[in-house]
Amino acid sequence: MSRLKGDEEDYWHASKCKAFTFEDEDEDGLSQLKESKRAVNSIKAFVDEEDEEWEKFTWSGEPVGSISWSIQETSSSRGPESRSFAADKSRPDVSSSFYSFPRPGSFSSLFKGKSRPGSFQSISDAFLDTNIKYVAPELRKPKSEYQDYSGDWSTEESVRRMQRGKMCSMERFRSLKEKLQLLDEAVRLHDGNVITAVLIFLKRTLRSDILFRELKIRQVALRHFIHLLKEISDQQLLMELLRFLEWTEELALCKYREHLDILDAEERRDFLKSKCIGLPFSSEDAAHVQDHYTLLERQIIIEASDKHLEASGQELFRKHPRKASLLFKPLVTTLFYSCIYHYTEGEGTFSSPTNLRKTFKIPEKLYVLTALAARAKLRSWVDVDALFTTKNWLGYTKKKAPVGFHRVVEILHKNGAPAQVLQDYIRLVEDAEMRISLATKYKCHNVVIDTYRDLKDRQQLMVYRCKLDRGSPEEEKIDSILSNMQIRWKN
């Protein structure tokens, strides 16, 4: 027991530093004292001067923040020796404090060759040693990125962030007041995308009756919401909203649009008859719905009959085969189809063009243009002439068109009418300048010559003569007209 007590006293009274003396021979002790004083002053300067930037080194001489320090920190945090390393750091040696110059084994020594024993390897040695496992340091995301997801934004700030295209969760706005503030702020900024985003959030988190009640007093948001429901085809919720608003015509129109989803012709016809006819439309819209039902019923009858005739090999269907089904086509297309395949039928048949004209009250101008295009496509010029030929009460016939004959000429030329047919209809154009223009465009020289002769314009006739081929019949005709002494020319 006395022995242990003696060892303990020797330990506490022992010291590596010798006592200070004024003798010059004790240079070794003086140097150690200077070194200790320098270390203490450096630590004191580090503590007092907080604004100065110091280059920090670890206890092994490595700069803090270097590559080797990052690798050491990562591997020590993963390995079992992390505790012992921390324990070593808790017992610092005065001789290895913080310094502002590189020590042996620091980052700069990695580029100078082999490091001292016990320190980190150089970069070249590290790549050559295949037994060492390296772990790259893990980099954390900046805190600003996490704020986009977890920021405690107000309603105004949230709407502005959405307007700038940034992430912003609306789930934390739970009260009705906050949700309506979001909507009002989005409407105030006049940003349609933000309004739609807020409406989708309200649609998901509010009861329908509460949402409808609040939208009724916010007309801008209401229009956006109705458009949104139409775009996503939420017909059920849209009809509930229209019933709440008591918009009867809009509700009827919404119900009428449902026929577009029915692909079978007979089922669509039955839907129009049972569900749509009788809805509270305006008088004009109700007439259109009735015409729609009647037209679809006619198309079903004509389609079934023409399929049978086409299968039997009728000549007209063989020369001009059908390109598509007649079902679900517009009224003008149905009229054109009837003028192609059923033009000669009597008015008593459903497929007759005259029956369609009378049933659906097609204007004369539209009927004539459609029939002209259909018969010209079949190159039936006799039917084209009959379309414009009328008789007066004396029995005289003349050609008359509810549209200008210049349009008739254009349609005939588009369908490849011969020059004689074009020439006959160009002569029917009343305006002389337009007649000359059309005749020049379609190279109907006789019409141009006769028009200049009727105008008694000798100079224009001579100018036009220079444009013709030499020795052509048209040039001879002009020479004959110019030599006629009975014509009194105006120039």
C-alpha positions as CSV (number, residue, x, y, z in Angstrom):
1,M,0.0,0.0,0.0
2,S,2.8,2.4,0.8
3,R,4.5,1.4,-2.4
4,L,1.4,2.5,-4.4
5,K,1.3,5.7,-2.6
6,G,4.9,6.4,-3.4
7,D,4.4,5.7,-7.1
8,E,1.4,8.1,-7.1
9,E,3.4,10.9,-5.5
10,D,6.3,10.3,-8.0
11,Y,3.8,10.6,-10.9
12,W,2.3,13.9,-9.7
13,H,5.6,15.5,-8.8
14,A,7.4,14.3,-11.9
15,S,7.7,16.7,-15.0
16,K,9.3,16.6,-18.3
17,C,10.1,20.3,-18.2
18,K,13.0,21.3,-16.1
19,A,12.9,24.3,-13.7
20,F,14.0,27.6,-15.0
21,T,17.6,28.7,-14.4
22,F,19.8,31.6,-15.4
23,E,22.6,29.3,-16.5
24,D,23.4,29.4,-20.2
25,E,24.4,25.8,-20.3
26,D,20.7,24.8,-20.0
27,E,19.8,25.6,-23.6
28,D,17.7,22.5,-23.9
29,G,15.2,23.6,-21.2
30,L,15.1,27.1,-22.6
31,S,14.1,25.9,-26.0
32,Q,11.3,23.8,-24.6
33,L,10.0,26.8,-22.7
34,K,10.0,28.9,-25.8
35,E,8.2,26.3,-27.7
36,S,5.5,26.0,-25.0
37,K,5.1,29.8,-24.8
38,R,4.7,29.9,-28.6
39,A,2.1,27.2,-28.6
40,V,0.1,29.0,-25.8
41,N,0.3,32.3,-27.6
42,S,-1.0,30.7,-30.8
43,I,-4.0,29.2,-29.0
44,K,-4.7,32.5,-27.2
45,A,-4.6,34.4,-30.5
46,F,-6.9,31.8,-32.1
47,V,-9.5,32.2,-29.3
48,D,-9.3,36.0,-29.0
49,E,-9.3,36.9,-32.7
50,E,-12.5,35.3,-34.0
51,D,-12.7,37.4,-37.2
52,E,-9.4,36.1,-38.5
53,E,-9.5,33.1,-40.9
54,W,-7.0,30.4,-39.9
55,E,-6.1,27.3,-41.8
56,K,-7.0,24.5,-39.5
57,F,-5.1,21.2,-39.2
58,T,-6.1,17.9,-37.6
59,W,-4.0,16.2,-34.9
60,S,-2.2,14.2,-37.5
61,G,-1.2,17.3,-39.5
62,E,-3.9,17.1,-42.2
63,P,-5.7,20.4,-43.2
64,V,-9.4,20.4,-42.2
65,G,-11.6,20.2,-45.3
66,S,-9.0,18.5,-47.6
67,I,-9.8,15.4,-49.6
68,S,-7.8,13.1,-47.3
69,W,-9.5,14.6,-44.3
70,S,-13.0,14.0,-45.9
71,I,-12.1,10.4,-46.6
72,Q,-10.8,9.9,-43.1
73,E,-13.9,11.4,-41.5
74,T,-16.2,9.3,-43.6
75,S,-14.4,6.0,-43.1
76,S,-14.0,6.7,-39.3
77,S,-17.8,7.4,-39.0
78,R,-18.5,4.1,-40.7
79,G,-15.9,1.9,-39.1
80,P,-15.6,0.5,-35.6
81,E,-12.6,2.6,-34.7
82,S,-14.6,5.9,-34.7
83,R,-14.8,5.9,-30.9
84,S,-11.1,5.4,-30.4
85,F,-10.3,8.2,-32.9
86,A,-12.6,10.5,-31.0
87,A,-10.9,9.5,-27.7
88,D,-7.5,10.3,-29.2
89,K,-8.7,13.7,-30.1
90,S,-9.8,14.4,-26.6
91,R,-6.2,14.2,-25.4
92,P,-4.3,16.8,-27.4
93,D,-0.6,17.3,-27.3
94,V,0.7,20.8,-26.8
95,S,3.3,20.3,-29.5
96,S,0.7,19.6,-32.3
97,S,-1.7,22.6,-32.0
98,F,-3.2,24.8,-34.8
99,Y,-0.7,26.3,-37.2
100,S,-0.9,28.5,-40.3
101,F,1.8,26.6,-42.2
102,P,1.7,23.1,-43.7
103,R,3.1,20.2,-41.6
104,P,4.6,17.0,-42.9
105,G,1.9,14.7,-44.0
106,S,-0.5,17.5,-44.9
107,F,-2.3,17.9,-48.2
108,S,0.7,19.4,-49.9
109,S,2.8,16.4,-49.0
110,L,0.6,14.2,-51.1
111,F,2.2,15.8,-54.2
112,K,5.8,15.5,-52.9
113,G,6.2,11.8,-52.7
114,K,6.1,9.3,-49.9
115,S,4.6,10.6,-46.6
116,R,6.0,9.9,-43.2
117,P,5.1,6.7,-41.3
118,G,1.8,6.9,-39.6
119,S,0.3,9.6,-41.8
120,F,-2.0,9.3,-44.9
121,Q,-0.7,8.0,-48.2
122,S,0.0,10.2,-51.1
123,I,-2.4,10.3,-54.0
124,S,-0.2,8.2,-56.2
125,D,0.3,5.6,-53.5
126,A,-3.4,5.6,-52.8
127,F,-4.2,4.6,-56.4
128,L,-1.5,1.9,-56.4
129,D,-2.7,0.3,-53.2
130,T,-5.6,-2.0,-54.2
131,N,-6.2,-3.3,-50.7
132,I,-7.6,0.0,-49.4
133,K,-11.3,0.7,-49.7
134,Y,-12.2,4.3,-50.4
135,V,-15.6,5.9,-49.5
136,A,-16.6,9.2,-51.1
137,P,-17.9,11.8,-48.8
138,E,-21.7,12.3,-48.8
139,L,-22.9,15.7,-49.9
140,R,-26.1,17.0,-48.4
141,K,-28.6,19.2,-50.3
142,P,-28.7,22.9,-49.5
143,K,-31.3,23.9,-47.0
144,S,-33.0,26.2,-49.6
145,E,-34.2,23.1,-51.4
146,Y,-36.0,21.7,-48.4
147,Q,-37.7,25.0,-47.8
148,D,-39.7,24.6,-51.1
149,Y,-41.4,21.5,-49.5
150,S,-41.7,22.4,-45.9
151,G,-41.9,26.2,-45.8
152,D,-44.6,27.7,-43.7
153,W,-46.0,30.0,-46.4
154,S,-49.1,32.2,-46.1
155,T,-51.9,32.1,-48.6
156,E,-50.6,35.1,-50.5
157,E,-47.1,33.7,-50.6
158,S,-48.3,30.3,-51.7
159,V,-50.2,31.7,-54.6
160,R,-47.2,33.8,-55.7
161,R,-44.9,30.8,-55.5
162,M,-47.3,28.8,-57.7
163,Q,-47.4,31.7,-60.1
164,R,-43.6,31.5,-60.4
165,G,-43.8,27.8,-61.0
166,K,-42.4,26.7,-57.6
167,M,-43.5,23.8,-55.5
168,C,-46.0,24.6,-52.9
169,S,-48.3,22.3,-51.0
170,M,-51.8,23.4,-50.2
171,E,-52.6,20.5,-48.0
172,R,-51.9,22.5,-44.8
173,F,-54.7,24.9,-45.5
174,R,-57.5,23.1,-43.8
175,S,-60.1,25.7,-42.9
176,L,-62.7,26.9,-45.3
177,K,-61.5,30.5,-44.8
178,E,-57.9,29.8,-45.8
179,K,-59.1,27.8,-48.9
180,L,-61.3,30.7,-50.0
181,Q,-58.4,33.1,-49.4
182,L,-56.3,31.0,-51.8
183,L,-59.0,31.2,-54.4
184,D,-59.5,34.9,-54.1
185,E,-55.8,35.6,-54.2
186,A,-55.5,33.5,-57.4
187,V,-58.4,35.4,-59.0
188,R,-56.9,38.7,-58.0
189,L,-53.6,37.8,-59.8
190,H,-55.6,36.9,-63.0
191,D,-53.5,33.7,-63.4
192,G,-55.6,31.0,-65.0
193,N,-53.2,28.1,-64.2
194,V,-53.1,29.0,-60.5
195,I,-56.9,29.4,-60.4
196,T,-57.3,25.9,-62.0
197,A,-54.8,24.4,-59.5
198,V,-56.7,25.9,-56.6
199,L,-60.1,24.8,-58.0
200,I,-58.8,21.2,-58.3
201,F,-57.7,21.4,-54.6
202,L,-61.1,22.7,-53.6
203,K,-62.9,20.1,-55.6
204,R,-61.0,17.4,-53.8
205,T,-61.3,18.8,-50.3
206,L,-64.7,20.4,-50.1
207,R,-68.3,19.1,-50.3
208,S,-70.1,19.8,-53.6
209,D,-72.8,22.0,-52.0
210,I,-70.3,24.2,-50.2
211,L,-68.1,24.5,-53.3
212,F,-71.1,25.4,-55.5
213,R,-72.3,28.0,-52.9
214,E,-69.0,29.8,-52.8
215,L,-68.4,29.7,-56.6
216,K,-71.9,31.2,-57.2
217,I,-70.7,34.5,-55.8
218,R,-67.3,34.3,-57.6
219,Q,-68.2,34.4,-61.3
220,V,-64.6,34.3,-62.6
221,A,-63.8,31.2,-60.6
222,L,-67.2,29.7,-61.6
223,R,-66.4,30.1,-65.3
224,H,-63.0,28.5,-64.8
225,F,-64.6,25.6,-62.9
226,I,-67.2,25.0,-65.6
227,H,-64.5,24.9,-68.3
228,L,-62.4,22.5,-66.1
229,L,-65.3,20.1,-65.7
230,K,-65.9,20.2,-69.5
231,E,-62.2,19.5,-70.2
232,I,-62.0,16.5,-67.8
233,S,-65.5,15.3,-69.0
234,D,-67.0,15.2,-65.5
235,Q,-70.5,15.3,-66.8
236,Q,-72.2,14.3,-63.5
237,L,-70.6,17.0,-61.4
238,L,-71.2,19.5,-64.2
239,M,-74.9,18.7,-64.3
240,E,-75.1,19.0,-60.5
241,L,-73.6,22.4,-60.7
242,L,-75.9,23.6,-63.5
243,R,-78.9,22.3,-61.5
244,F,-77.7,24.2,-58.4
245,L,-77.3,27.4,-60.5
246,E,-80.7,26.8,-62.2
247,W,-79.2,27.2,-65.7
248,T,-81.9,25.2,-67.5
249,E,-80.7,25.8,-71.1
250,E,-77.1,25.0,-70.2
251,L,-78.3,21.8,-68.4
252,A,-80.3,20.8,-71.5
253,L,-77.3,21.4,-73.7
254,C,-75.0,19.4,-71.4
255,K,-77.5,16.5,-71.6
256,Y,-77.6,16.8,-75.4
257,R,-73.8,16.5,-75.6
258,E,-74.0,13.0,-74.2
259,H,-75.1,11.7,-77.6
260,L,-71.5,12.2,-78.8
261,D,-70.4,9.3,-76.6
262,I,-72.9,6.9,-78.3
263,L,-71.2,5.2,-81.3
264,D,-74.1,3.0,-82.5
265,A,-76.4,4.9,-84.9
266,E,-79.7,3.3,-83.7
267,E,-78.9,3.8,-80.0
268,R,-78.0,7.4,-80.7
269,R,-81.3,8.0,-82.6
270,D,-83.2,6.5,-79.7
271,F,-81.3,8.6,-77.2
272,L,-82.1,11.8,-79.1
273,K,-85.8,10.8,-79.3
274,S,-86.3,9.8,-75.6
275,K,-83.7,12.0,-73.7
276,C,-83.2,15.1,-75.8
277,I,-86.4,16.0,-77.5
278,G,-88.5,17.8,-74.9
279,L,-85.6,19.3,-72.9
280,P,-86.0,23.0,-72.0
281,F,-84.2,24.4,-75.0
282,S,-84.9,27.7,-76.7
283,S,-87.3,27.5,-79.6
284,E,-84.4,27.7,-82.1
285,D,-82.3,25.1,-80.4
286,A,-85.3,22.8,-80.0
287,A,-85.9,22.9,-83.8
288,H,-82.2,22.0,-84.4
289,V,-82.5,19.0,-82.1
290,Q,-85.6,17.8,-83.9
291,D,-83.8,18.2,-87.3
292,H,-80.9,16.2,-85.9
293,Y,-83.1,13.3,-85.0
294,T,-84.9,13.4,-88.3
295,L,-81.6,13.5,-90.3
296,L,-80.1,10.6,-88.4
297,E,-83.3,8.6,-89.0
298,R,-83.0,9.3,-92.8
299,Q,-79.4,8.4,-92.8
300,I,-80.0,5.0,-91.2
301,I,-82.7,4.2,-93.9
302,I,-80.5,5.4,-96.8
303,E,-77.4,3.6,-95.6
304,A,-79.2,0.3,-95.2
305,S,-80.7,0.6,-98.7
306,D,-77.5,1.7,-100.4
307,K,-75.5,-1.1,-98.8
308,H,-77.9,-3.6,-100.4
309,L,-77.6,-1.9,-103.8
310,E,-73.8,-1.7,-103.6
311,A,-73.6,-5.4,-102.7
312,S,-75.9,-6.3,-105.6
313,G,-73.5,-4.5,-108.1
314,Q,-75.6,-1.7,-109.3
315,E,-73.9,0.3,-112.2
316,L,-73.8,3.7,-110.5
317,F,-72.2,2.3,-107.3
318,R,-69.8,0.3,-109.4
319,K,-68.6,3.3,-111.5
320,H,-68.5,5.6,-108.4
321,P,-68.0,3.5,-105.3
322,R,-68.7,5.0,-102.0
323,K,-65.8,6.2,-100.0
324,A,-67.4,6.3,-96.5
325,S,-70.6,5.6,-94.7
326,L,-73.3,8.2,-94.7
327,L,-74.0,7.9,-90.9
328,F,-73.4,10.9,-88.7
329,K,-72.6,13.2,-91.6
330,P,-73.8,16.8,-91.7
331,L,-76.8,17.9,-93.7
332,V,-74.9,19.4,-96.6
333,T,-72.8,16.2,-97.0
334,T,-76.1,14.2,-97.0
335,L,-77.5,16.4,-99.7
336,F,-74.4,16.0,-101.8
337,Y,-74.5,12.2,-101.4
338,S,-78.2,12.2,-102.5
339,C,-77.3,14.3,-105.5
340,I,-74.7,11.8,-106.5
341,Y,-76.6,8.5,-106.0
342,H,-80.3,9.5,-105.9
343,Y,-80.7,12.6,-108.1
344,T,-83.4,11.3,-110.4
345,E,-85.6,9.9,-107.6
346,G,-89.0,11.4,-106.9
347,E,-89.9,13.7,-104.1
348,G,-91.7,10.9,-102.3
349,T,-88.6,9.0,-101.3
350,F,-86.5,9.7,-98.2
351,S,-83.3,9.7,-100.3
352,S,-84.4,12.3,-102.9
353,P,-82.6,15.6,-102.9
354,T,-85.8,17.5,-103.4
355,N,-87.3,15.7,-100.4
356,L,-84.3,16.7,-98.3
357,R,-84.5,20.2,-99.5
358,K,-88.2,20.5,-98.6
359,T,-87.9,18.6,-95.2
360,F,-85.0,20.6,-93.9
361,K,-85.8,23.9,-95.6
362,I,-82.5,24.2,-97.4
363,P,-82.0,27.6,-99.1
364,E,-82.1,27.7,-102.8
365,K,-78.6,29.0,-103.2
366,L,-77.1,26.2,-101.0
367,Y,-79.1,23.6,-102.9
368,V,-78.0,24.8,-106.3
369,L,-74.3,25.0,-105.4
370,T,-74.4,21.5,-103.8
371,A,-76.3,19.9,-106.7
372,L,-74.0,21.7,-109.3
373,A,-70.8,20.3,-107.6
374,A,-72.3,16.8,-107.5
375,R,-73.5,16.6,-111.1
376,A,-70.3,18.3,-112.4
377,K,-68.3,15.6,-110.6
378,L,-70.2,13.0,-112.5
379,R,-69.7,15.1,-115.7
380,S,-73.5,15.1,-116.3
381,W,-73.6,18.4,-118.2
382,V,-77.3,17.9,-119.2
383,D,-78.3,17.9,-115.5
384,V,-76.1,21.0,-115.0
385,D,-78.0,22.8,-117.9
386,A,-81.3,21.7,-116.5
387,L,-80.4,23.1,-113.1
388,F,-80.2,26.7,-114.5
389,T,-82.8,26.6,-117.2
390,T,-86.1,28.2,-116.5
391,K,-89.3,28.9,-118.5
392,N,-91.3,32.1,-118.5
393,W,-95.1,32.2,-118.9
394,L,-94.8,32.5,-122.7
395,G,-92.7,29.3,-122.9
396,Y,-89.4,30.9,-123.6
397,T,-86.4,29.4,-121.8
398,K,-83.5,31.2,-120.3
399,K,-80.6,30.4,-117.9
400,K,-80.8,31.9,-114.5
401,A,-78.8,31.2,-111.3
402,P,-79.4,32.3,-107.7
403,V,-75.6,32.8,-107.5
404,G,-73.3,34.6,-109.9
405,F,-72.4,32.7,-113.1
406,H,-68.7,33.5,-112.3
407,R,-69.0,31.0,-109.4
408,V,-70.7,28.5,-111.7
409,V,-67.7,28.8,-114.1
410,E,-65.2,28.2,-111.3
411,I,-67.0,25.1,-110.1
412,L,-67.3,23.7,-113.6
413,H,-63.6,24.3,-114.3
414,K,-62.6,22.7,-111.0
415,N,-64.5,19.6,-112.1
416,G,-62.9,19.4,-115.5
417,A,-65.7,20.8,-117.7
418,P,-64.8,21.0,-121.4
419,A,-64.0,24.3,-123.1
420,Q,-67.4,24.6,-124.9
421,V,-69.3,24.2,-121.6
422,L,-67.1,26.8,-119.9
423,Q,-67.5,29.1,-122.9
424,D,-71.3,28.9,-122.8
425,Y,-71.4,29.8,-119.1
426,I,-68.7,32.6,-119.3
427,R,-71.0,34.3,-121.9
428,L,-73.7,34.5,-119.2
429,V,-71.5,36.6,-116.9
430,E,-73.1,40.1,-117.0
431,D,-70.1,42.2,-116.1
432,A,-67.9,42.7,-119.2
433,E,-64.6,43.2,-117.4
434,M,-65.2,40.0,-115.4
435,R,-66.3,38.2,-118.5
436,I,-63.1,39.2,-120.3
437,S,-61.0,38.2,-117.2
438,L,-62.5,34.8,-116.9
439,A,-62.3,34.1,-120.7
440,T,-58.6,35.1,-120.7
441,K,-57.9,33.0,-117.6
442,Y,-59.5,29.9,-119.1
443,K,-58.4,30.6,-122.7
444,C,-61.8,31.1,-124.2
445,H,-60.6,33.3,-127.0
446,N,-63.9,33.6,-128.9
447,V,-65.6,35.1,-125.8
448,V,-62.9,37.7,-125.5
449,I,-63.1,38.6,-129.2
450,D,-66.9,38.9,-129.2
451,T,-66.8,41.0,-126.0
452,Y,-64.4,43.5,-127.5
453,R,-66.5,43.6,-130.7
454,D,-69.6,44.3,-128.7
455,L,-67.7,47.1,-126.8
456,K,-66.5,48.4,-130.2
457,D,-63.0,48.6,-128.7
458,R,-60.7,48.4,-131.8
459,Q,-57.5,49.1,-129.9
460,Q,-58.0,46.3,-127.3
461,L,-58.9,44.0,-130.1
462,M,-55.7,44.7,-132.0
463,V,-53.7,44.2,-128.7
464,Y,-55.3,40.9,-128.1
465,R,-54.6,39.9,-131.8
466,C,-50.8,40.1,-131.0
467,K,-51.2,37.6,-128.2
468,L,-52.6,34.9,-130.5
469,D,-50.8,32.4,-132.6
470,R,-50.2,33.4,-136.2
471,G,-52.6,31.8,-138.7
472,S,-54.9,30.6,-135.9
473,P,-58.7,30.7,-136.5
474,E,-59.0,33.3,-133.7
475,E,-56.6,35.6,-135.5
476,E,-58.5,35.2,-138.8
477,K,-61.7,36.1,-136.9
478,I,-60.2,39.3,-135.5
479,D,-59.0,40.3,-139.0
480,S,-62.5,39.7,-140.4
481,I,-64.0,41.9,-137.6
482,L,-61.5,44.7,-138.1
483,S,-62.1,44.8,-141.9
484,N,-65.9,45.1,-141.3
485,M,-66.8,48.7,-142.4
486,Q,-70.3,48.5,-140.8
487,I,-68.9,48.6,-137.2
488,R,-68.5,52.1,-135.8
489,W,-65.5,51.8,-133.5
490,K,-65.2,54.1,-130.6
491,N,-61.4,54.4,-130.9
